[in-house]
Amino acid sequence: MTVEVVDDRALELFVNQKYHWKSLIPSQQRAIAVELLRHRCIEKKLYAFIESMVEDKDALKKYRQLLLEESLK
């Protein structure tokens, strides 16, 4: 299955509400949905893997704090 890739500029305009979702062609709408679905699937597996690898509770707390700090930037 080949999926179209929506360029970053179009995504930024869409997220910043300068585009309405209806202004994207159906293949772009689908491409965004497929990318989001894949990301969600991988993200869940990534966090599960990280948590299984970090057995030390203090290290896990430090890792989560780093993620929080990065998300606030």
Order of alpha helices (4+ residues) and beta strands (2+ residues): alpha-alpha-alpha
